[in-house]
Amino acid sequence: PLQKKRRRRIDRSMIGEPMNFVHLTHIGSGDMAAGEGLPMTGAVQEMRSKGGRERQWSSSRVL
């Protein structure tokens, strides 16, 4: 049987400042009040168009 490679544990000392950070937009509490307001897919599409990134955005996680 194949053994899984064990991931190296990451601690705070290994994490640096953000690199190439670009603030795309701000979504405040008033924009998302009671489920009304901006549909998340629209906000994600707007961020995609401004970011110029190849990475797919996941809608499964909302911060």
A tleap script that builds the chain and sets N, CA, C and O, in Angstrom:
source leaprc.protein.ff14SB
mol = sequence {
  NPRO LEU GLN LYS LYS ARG ARG ARG ARG ILE
  ASP ARG SER MET ILE GLY GLU PRO MET ASN
  PHE VAL HIE LEU THR HIE ILE GLY SER GLY
  ASP MET ALA ALA GLY GLU GLY LEU PRO MET
  THR GLY ALA VAL GLN GLU MET ARG SER LYS
  GLY GLY ARG GLU ARG GLN TRP SER SER SER
  ARG VAL CLEU
}
set mol.1.N position { 0.824 -1.205 0.000 }
set mol.1.CA position { 0.000 0.000 0.000 }
set mol.1.C position { 0.865 1.265 0.000 }
set mol.1.O position { 1.926 1.310 0.624 }
set mol.2.N position { 0.389 2.286 -0.711 }
set mol.2.CA position { 1.108 3.566 -0.762 }
set mol.2.C position { 0.875 4.360 0.510 }
set mol.2.O position { -0.250 4.451 1.000 }
set mol.3.N position { 1.944 4.936 1.040 }
set mol.3.CA position { 1.811 5.791 2.219 }
set mol.3.C position { 1.647 7.233 1.761 }
set mol.3.O position { 2.319 7.685 0.834 }
set mol.4.N position { 0.750 7.944 2.419 }
set mol.4.CA position { 0.556 9.356 2.103 }
set mol.4.C position { 1.758 10.142 2.604 }
set mol.4.O position { 2.288 9.877 3.683 }
set mol.5.N position { 2.181 11.122 1.795 }
set mol.5.CA position { 3.245 12.014 2.250 }
set mol.5.C position { 2.692 12.892 3.352 }
set mol.5.O position { 1.601 13.448 3.227 }
set mol.6.N position { 3.427 13.011 4.403 }
set mol.6.CA position { 2.986 13.839 5.515 }
set mol.6.C position { 3.346 15.292 5.236 }
set mol.6.O position { 4.494 15.610 4.925 }
set mol.7.N position { 2.362 16.163 5.348 }
set mol.7.CA position { 2.604 17.590 5.112 }
set mol.7.C position { 3.388 18.187 6.270 }
set mol.7.O position { 3.186 17.838 7.433 }
set mol.8.N position { 4.283 19.091 5.920 }
set mol.8.CA position { 5.035 19.811 6.938 }
set mol.8.C position { 4.099 20.795 7.618 }
set mol.8.O position { 3.387 21.539 6.945 }
set mol.9.N position { 4.094 20.806 8.923 }
set mol.9.CA position { 3.218 21.700 9.672 }
set mol.9.C position { 3.690 23.144 9.515 }
set mol.9.O position { 4.879 23.436 9.643 }
set mol.10.N position { 2.750 24.039 9.239 }
set mol.10.CA position { 3.063 25.455 9.032 }
set mol.10.C position { 2.746 26.225 10.301 }
set mol.10.O position { 1.691 26.037 10.906 }
set mol.11.N position { 3.675 27.102 10.703 }
set mol.11.CA position { 3.405 27.972 11.850 }
set mol.11.C position { 3.538 29.432 11.411 }
set mol.11.O position { 3.952 29.711 10.286 }
set mol.12.N position { 3.188 30.350 12.294 }
set mol.12.CA position { 3.166 31.785 11.951 }
set mol.12.C position { 4.503 32.318 11.452 }
set mol.12.O position { 4.532 33.222 10.617 }
set mol.13.N position { 5.605 31.773 11.950 }
set mol.13.CA position { 6.921 32.276 11.547 }
set mol.13.C position { 7.214 31.994 10.072 }
set mol.13.O position { 8.101 32.619 9.490 }
set mol.14.N position { 6.488 31.070 9.468 }
set mol.14.CA position { 6.711 30.702 8.070 }
set mol.14.C position { 5.852 31.513 7.107 }
set mol.14.O position { 6.008 31.398 5.891 }
set mol.15.N position { 4.954 32.327 7.634 }
set mol.15.CA position { 4.017 33.084 6.811 }
set mol.15.C position { 4.448 34.544 6.774 }
set mol.15.O position { 4.596 35.178 7.819 }
set mol.16.N position { 4.648 35.075 5.581 }
set mol.16.CA position { 5.089 36.456 5.436 }
set mol.16.C position { 3.948 37.393 5.076 }
set mol.16.O position { 2.775 37.023 5.130 }
set mol.17.N position { 4.310 38.589 4.716 }
set mol.17.CA position { 3.344 39.595 4.293 }
set mol.17.C position { 2.791 39.226 2.915 }
set mol.17.O position { 3.451 38.524 2.150 }
set mol.18.N position { 1.584 39.696 2.600 }
set mol.18.CA position { 1.016 39.418 1.274 }
set mol.18.C position { 1.894 39.997 0.164 }
set mol.18.O position { 2.480 41.068 0.321 }
set mol.19.N position { 1.978 39.288 -0.941 }
set mol.19.CA position { 2.744 39.767 -2.097 }
set mol.19.C position { 1.776 40.017 -3.243 }
set mol.19.O position { 0.864 39.221 -3.466 }
set mol.20.N position { 1.960 41.099 -3.961 }
set mol.20.CA position { 1.137 41.443 -5.127 }
set mol.20.C position { -0.338 41.594 -4.775 }
set mol.20.O position { -1.205 41.238 -5.573 }
set mol.21.N position { -0.627 42.115 -3.594 }
set mol.21.CA position { -2.014 42.292 -3.171 }
set mol.21.C position { -2.651 43.440 -3.941 }
set mol.21.O position { -2.054 44.507 -4.077 }
set mol.22.N position { -3.856 43.223 -4.442 }
set mol.22.CA position { -4.616 44.259 -5.134 }
set mol.22.C position { -6.017 44.267 -4.546 }
set mol.22.O position { -6.718 43.257 -4.597 }
set mol.23.N position { -6.435 45.409 -3.982 }
set mol.23.CA position { -7.787 45.533 -3.435 }
set mol.23.C position { -8.736 45.751 -4.602 }
set mol.23.O position { -8.666 46.774 -5.282 }
set mol.24.N position { -9.623 44.791 -4.835 }
set mol.24.CA position { -10.507 44.867 -5.995 }
set mol.24.C position { -11.806 45.594 -5.706 }
set mol.24.O position { -12.253 46.410 -6.512 }
set mol.25.N position { -12.414 45.309 -4.574 }
set mol.25.CA position { -13.694 45.918 -4.254 }
set mol.25.C position { -13.959 45.755 -2.769 }
set mol.25.O position { -13.305 44.961 -2.094 }
set mol.26.N position { -14.910 46.503 -2.273 }
set mol.26.CA position { -15.330 46.368 -0.884 }
set mol.26.C position { -16.799 45.984 -0.866 }
set mol.26.O position { -17.623 46.602 -1.540 }
set mol.27.N position { -17.115 44.968 -0.095 }
set mol.27.CA position { -18.507 44.588 0.098 }
set mol.27.C position { -18.793 44.759 1.575 }
set mol.27.O position { -18.258 44.025 2.407 }
set mol.28.N position { -19.630 45.720 1.902 }
set mol.28.CA position { -19.958 45.995 3.293 }
set mol.28.C position { -21.190 45.244 3.748 }
set mol.28.O position { -21.865 44.592 2.951 }
set mol.29.N position { -21.480 45.340 5.037 }
set mol.29.CA position { -22.633 44.621 5.591 }
set mol.29.C position { -23.940 45.103 4.966 }
set mol.29.O position { -24.874 44.314 4.819 }
set mol.30.N position { -24.025 46.360 4.601 }
set mol.30.CA position { -25.235 46.883 3.978 }
set mol.30.C position { -25.481 46.320 2.590 }
set mol.30.O position { -26.621 46.267 2.128 }
set mol.31.N position { -24.408 45.898 1.922 }
set mol.31.CA position { -24.539 45.331 0.584 }
set mol.31.C position { -25.121 43.925 0.602 }
set mol.31.O position { -25.692 43.474 -0.390 }
set mol.32.N position { -24.980 43.243 1.710 }
set mol.32.CA position { -25.401 41.847 1.784 }
set mol.32.C position { -26.507 41.640 2.816 }
set mol.32.O position { -26.747 40.506 3.231 }
set mol.33.N position { -27.174 42.689 3.232 }
set mol.33.CA position { -28.177 42.622 4.299 }
set mol.33.C position { -29.290 41.642 3.971 }
set mol.33.O position { -29.900 41.711 2.905 }
set mol.34.N position { -29.545 40.738 4.891 }
set mol.34.CA position { -30.666 39.783 4.832 }
set mol.34.C position { -30.738 39.008 3.522 }
set mol.34.O position { -31.824 38.667 3.054 }
set mol.35.N position { -29.582 38.732 2.936 }
set mol.35.CA position { -29.573 37.935 1.713 }
set mol.35.C position { -29.942 38.720 0.471 }
set mol.35.O position { -29.912 38.176 -0.633 }
set mol.36.N position { -30.290 39.991 0.627 }
set mol.36.CA position { -30.616 40.825 -0.524 }
set mol.36.C position { -29.390 41.648 -0.874 }
set mol.36.O position { -28.404 41.628 -0.136 }
set mol.37.N position { -29.429 42.341 -1.940 }
set mol.37.CA position { -28.287 43.153 -2.329 }
set mol.37.C position { -27.543 42.499 -3.475 }
set mol.37.O position { -28.155 41.934 -4.382 }
set mol.38.N position { -26.231 42.575 -3.434 }
set mol.38.CA position { -25.426 42.031 -4.517 }
set mol.38.C position { -25.483 40.510 -4.549 }
set mol.38.O position { -25.207 39.866 -3.536 }
set mol.39.N position { -25.830 39.926 -5.678 }
set mol.39.CA position { -25.697 38.469 -5.762 }
set mol.39.C position { -24.206 38.126 -5.778 }
set mol.39.O position { -23.431 38.776 -6.479 }
set mol.40.N position { -23.808 37.131 -5.029 }
set mol.40.CA position { -22.389 36.802 -4.926 }
set mol.40.C position { -21.773 36.472 -6.277 }
set mol.40.O position { -20.611 36.800 -6.518 }
set mol.41.N position { -22.517 35.836 -7.154 }
set mol.41.CA position { -21.942 35.504 -8.451 }
set mol.41.C position { -21.567 36.769 -9.211 }
set mol.41.O position { -20.560 36.787 -9.917 }
set mol.42.N position { -22.361 37.823 -9.077 }
set mol.42.CA position { -22.037 39.087 -9.732 }
set mol.42.C position { -20.777 39.704 -9.161 }
set mol.42.O position { -19.942 40.215 -9.908 }
set mol.43.N position { -20.632 39.664 -7.848 }
set mol.43.CA position { -19.440 40.211 -7.200 }
set mol.43.C position { -18.205 39.412 -7.599 }
set mol.43.O position { -17.143 39.983 -7.849 }
set mol.44.N position { -18.346 38.100 -7.659 }
set mol.44.CA position { -17.223 37.253 -8.052 }
set mol.44.C position { -16.825 37.540 -9.494 }
set mol.44.O position { -15.636 37.619 -9.801 }
set mol.45.N position { -17.797 37.695 -10.377 }
set mol.45.CA position { -17.499 38.018 -11.777 }
set mol.45.C position { -16.784 39.360 -11.883 }
set mol.45.O position { -15.856 39.513 -12.677 }
set mol.46.N position { -17.214 40.331 -11.082 }
set mol.46.CA position { -16.571 41.650 -11.104 }
set mol.46.C position { -15.123 41.545 -10.645 }
set mol.46.O position { -14.235 42.154 -11.241 }
set mol.47.N position { -14.885 40.773 -9.587 }
set mol.47.CA position { -13.520 40.607 -9.093 }
set mol.47.C position { -12.658 39.887 -10.120 }
set mol.47.O position { -11.495 40.243 -10.308 }
set mol.48.N position { -13.209 38.888 -10.781 }
set mol.48.CA position { -12.467 38.164 -11.814 }
set mol.48.C position { -12.027 39.102 -12.924 }
set mol.48.O position { -10.882 39.044 -13.375 }
set mol.49.N position { -12.937 39.969 -13.368 }
set mol.49.CA position { -12.620 40.852 -14.482 }
set mol.49.C position { -11.547 41.866 -14.111 }
set mol.49.O position { -10.775 42.284 -14.973 }
set mol.50.N position { -11.483 42.268 -12.853 }
set mol.50.CA position { -10.490 43.251 -12.427 }
set mol.50.C position { -9.150 42.626 -12.097 }
set mol.50.O position { -8.109 43.269 -12.232 }
set mol.51.N position { -9.172 41.372 -11.666 }
set mol.51.CA position { -7.948 40.737 -11.193 }
set mol.51.C position { -7.046 40.209 -12.280 }
set mol.51.O position { -5.827 40.182 -12.113 }
set mol.52.N position { -7.623 39.785 -13.396 }
set mol.52.CA position { -6.809 39.225 -14.463 }
set mol.52.C position { -6.098 37.952 -14.048 }
set mol.52.O position { -4.996 37.676 -14.523 }
set mol.53.N position { -6.709 37.177 -13.175 }
set mol.53.CA position { -6.083 35.955 -12.681 }
set mol.53.C position { -6.670 34.748 -13.391 }
set mol.53.O position { -7.812 34.766 -13.851 }
set mol.54.N position { -5.873 33.715 -13.469 }
set mol.54.CA position { -6.309 32.471 -14.099 }
set mol.54.C position { -7.043 31.570 -13.111 }
set mol.54.O position { -7.817 30.707 -13.525 }
set mol.55.N position { -6.816 31.755 -11.829 }
set mol.55.CA position { -7.374 30.874 -10.797 }
set mol.55.C position { -8.890 30.987 -10.752 }
set mol.55.O position { -9.437 32.086 -10.846 }
set mol.56.N position { -9.562 29.866 -10.610 }
set mol.56.CA position { -11.011 29.853 -10.470 }
set mol.56.C position { -11.388 30.233 -9.049 }
set mol.56.O position { -10.781 29.739 -8.098 }
set mol.57.N position { -12.362 31.088 -8.890 }
set mol.57.CA position { -12.838 31.491 -7.572 }
set mol.57.C position { -13.847 30.467 -7.095 }
set mol.57.O position { -14.694 30.015 -7.866 }
set mol.58.N position { -13.761 30.104 -5.837 }
set mol.58.CA position { -14.701 29.146 -5.265 }
set mol.58.C position { -15.793 29.901 -4.531 }
set mol.58.O position { -15.503 30.791 -3.732 }
set mol.59.N position { -17.038 29.556 -4.792 }
set mol.59.CA position { -18.144 30.208 -4.097 }
set mol.59.C position { -18.567 29.408 -2.871 }
set mol.59.O position { -19.542 29.759 -2.206 }
set mol.60.N position { -17.838 28.330 -2.568 }
set mol.60.CA position { -18.210 27.492 -1.436 }
set mol.60.C position { -17.809 28.110 -0.104 }
set mol.60.O position { -18.274 27.670 0.948 }
set mol.61.N position { -16.954 29.123 -0.138 }
set mol.61.CA position { -16.479 29.745 1.090 }
set mol.61.C position { -16.794 31.227 1.071 }
set mol.61.O position { -16.311 31.947 0.197 }
set mol.62.N position { -17.588 31.694 2.008 }
set mol.62.CA position { -17.901 33.116 2.105 }
set mol.62.C position { -17.363 33.609 3.432 }
set mol.62.O position { -17.712 33.077 4.485 }
set mol.63.N position { -16.513 34.625 3.386 }
set mol.63.CA position { -15.915 35.158 4.619 }
set mol.63.C position { -16.758 36.256 5.185 }
set mol.63.O position { -16.415 36.826 6.221 }
savepdb mol mol.pdb
quit
